[in-house]
Amino acid sequence: MILPALFFYLFACICVASAAMVIVSRNPVHSVLYLILAFVNASGLFILMGAEFLGMMLIVVYVGAVAVLFLFVIMMLDVDFVELREGFMQYLPVGLVIGGIFVFELLLVVGGRAINPSVTKNITAAIPGNVSNTEALGLVLYTKYIHYFQLAGMVLLVAMIGAIVLTLRHKVSVKRQDINVQNARTPELAMSVRKVASGQGLQDADAAEWVK
């Protein structure tokens, strides 16, 4: 019993510390790396609990796909984080209200369990012993908690759309294709014929027009 307890405290401490570093880190790349570390240690906790399917899914899906995708997107997109922080004080009251709601929910859950320890037992059902861990999870998730599962999917969809909207910025210095302008081009607009005397090049006054 000592060895599982040691692994539990090891995974739990690293998971909590890395989760805190995700929020504290100023560099978004470092935040994603700490998030991957938190996922790996949470996977170890799931395996210690006997939920090996959840542990492997956390590694394969979240670490192998989601977190790595976040990392590549942050590294490739030229996001101006100084501009994003300009409206921080404007949305601070809304953030405080949402954070207060989350804290109230956490206190409600912890307080309800402390007041009445049998609450957690009343909302759970016995898992048949003749089914695997994956099958038991599917039976509970897609029957009793199907509405919560669909609601979580909607929340993730809204978060994905919000991330796309926040990162979609049109820069003035980037050339973009305009189909209407291309279709309206004529030979007169596309090229210009200049007579240059022998031994002489283009004059400096014509350089801007030639570049255009």
N, C-alpha and C positions, 0 to 999 in steps of 0.2 A: 504493500500500500504506500510505502514511502516514495518509490520511484514514480508512480503516476501522479502523486501529489506534487513532487518536484517539477515534473514536466508541466503540470497545470499552472503552477505559479510562474514558471518561466515563460510559457506562452502568454499567459494573462498579462504579466507585467510588460512584456515587449509590445503586446497588442495595444494596451492602453497608452504606453509612451509614444508609440508610432502614430496612433490616432491623434494624440495631442500635437505632435509635430506636423501633422497634415494641416492643422489650422494655424499653427504658430509660424511655420516657414514662410518667408517672404518670396522665395523663388518658387514659382508654380511647378517647375520640373522636380524640385526636391519634394514638394508636397505629393506629387504622384508616386515618386519612389517610396516615400513613407507609407502611402496608401497601399502599395503592393506588399510592403512588409507587414502591415496590419492584416491584410487578407491572408497571407501565408500563416501567420500565427493564429488567426481565427480558424483557419482550416485545421491546424493542429488541435485546437480545442474541440472541434467537432469530432475529430477522430477519437480523441480521448473519451468523449461521451458515447461512442458507439455509432454515431451517425456518419459513417464513412462516405456515404453517397453525397451528403452535403459538403463534406470536406473536399472531395475530389471535384465537385462542381464549382466550388469556390476557387479552386486553383485553375481549373480548365477554362471556365467562363469568365470570371472576374479578373483574375491575374493574367491569364493568357490572351484575353480578348479586350475586355472593357478598359482595364487600367493601362494596358499597352497602347490601346487606341487613344486614350486621353493623352498619354505621354507623347505620341507622335504628332497629334493635333497641336498640342501646346508648343512643341519644338518647331513645327513647320509653319504655323500661322504667326504672322507678325502682329501680335495683339499689343496694342498700346495700353499697358496696365495703369499708367499714370492717368490716362483719360478715363479709364473705368472707375478709378477711385475718386474722380472729381465729384460725382453725385452721391458720395457715401453718406454725408450728413443729411441729404434730402430724404433718403430711404431709411435712415436710422430709426425713426419712430415705428415704422411698419415692421422692421426687423426685430425691434424690442418686443413688440406685441406678439409676433409669431414665436420668438424665443420663450416668452413668458408662458404661452400656451403649451409648448413642448415641456417646459419644466413642470408645469401644473399636471400634465398627463403622467410624467414620470413619478412625481410625488404621489399621485393618486394610485398608481399601480403598486408602488412600494408600500405606501400606507395601507392599502387594502389587504395586501399580503401579511403585513405585520399585525393588523387588527384581527383578521380572520384567516388563519393559515389554511383553512379548508377551501378557500376560494379557488385556488389553482387546481385542486382535485375535482371540484364540481364541474369545471369547464373542459375537462379532459376525458377521453374515452379510452378504455382498455384496448391495446393493440393486440390483435391475434398473434399467437406465438408461431403459427405455421406459415407466416409470410415473411418476405425479406424486408430489409430496411427501405429499399426503394419503393416497393409495392405498398408498404404501410404509409409512407409519406404521400404517395399519390392518392390513396384512399381517403386520407384526412384532408389533403389540400384541395382536391377537386370535388369534394362532396360537402363537407361541413363548412369549409372556409373558402368556397368558390367565389363568393361576393367580395371578400377581402382581397383575394388573388386578382380578380378583375380590377378592383379599385387601385391596387398597387401598379398594375399595368398602365392604367390611365395616368397615374401620377408620373410614371417614368416617361410616358409619351409626351406629357406637357413639359417635363424637364428637358427632353430632347429637343422639342420645338423651341423652347426658350434659349437653349445653348446655340442653336442654329441662328436665331435672330440676333443674339448678342455678338456673335462672331462675324455676321454678314455686314461688311463695311465696304463701301465703294471709295477707293482712293483716287484722287485727282491725277496723280502722276502715272497711274497705270493705264496703258492704252487698251481700249475695249473695242470689240468689233461691232460695227453698226451696219446691218444688212441693207437698210434703205439707202445709206450713203454710198455703199459699194455698188448697188444696182443703178444708182443715178449717175455714176461716173461716166464721162465721155472721153474720147481721145484727147480733146482739147484740155480737159482738166487733168488727165493722167500724165501728159508729157508736154514739155515745152522745148522748142527748137531755138537754139541760140547760135549765132554766127560769131565764132571766135577767131580773131586775127592770128595769122601764123606767128608762132613764137611767143604768143601771149596767152595767159591763162584767164580764168574768171576773175573779175574784180571783186573786191571785198564787199561792195554794195549788193552784189548779186548772191552772196553766200547764203543769206537767210532764206531767200526765195528758193534756192536750189535744195537746201535742206528740207524745206517744207514740202 
